[in-house]
Amino acid sequence: MGRKNAIFLCLAVMALVTLGLVMLASTSVWNKDVDGYSLVKKQAVFIALGLLGAVVISNVDYQQTSCFLDSGAGDFNDASGVVLRAGHWSQGQWRDTLD
């Protein structure tokens, strides 16, 4: 993905998150059961946690962790698609124990 596409995607996501916060703020003010902006505060905390998680994950070297994880494409034994692999690293590539 090109740099311009990545910037456009980030701006679009930021715009949608901002629109969601504004919509939540405008509707939560009328909710008499909770404090006016408590729902917005909770949503902002989870947005911050998601942003922090994205920054941490983006700085992880995936080549160092690929020897422990398999994409699991086509496997139905894990809902997330990540499967731990049994094997060893040999001659620059991962070897399964069955090889």
Steps between C-alpha positions, in 0.01 A plus 500: 500500500637836402575775746218719367250218543616436856467869589153513344397187691624643832319829438179317411518289816571809712201678343270205571621470860449874551152482349418208729617692806296805402190286445552324833549833677186648351286203601651434843423852621130414490543172690380563855623164636872585483724805518485710185839411356586175681434293188721730294777468758478119487509504121799736501687264735441207267603708198825585680557133588437398140739764373765391749451136398531591133824688563646210700398240241634712214842514666527122549729328252273240345794302363619427853158373607418308182687193621247466783182580311333364190240695304267202513353572158244234431512356852183499706660408832544858619252782453768770487696323226821486706628153579809409701735285297714211616834469327845653478693764309749346257694631200325835497142373509249339731490120493197317636564203725348270239763588235 
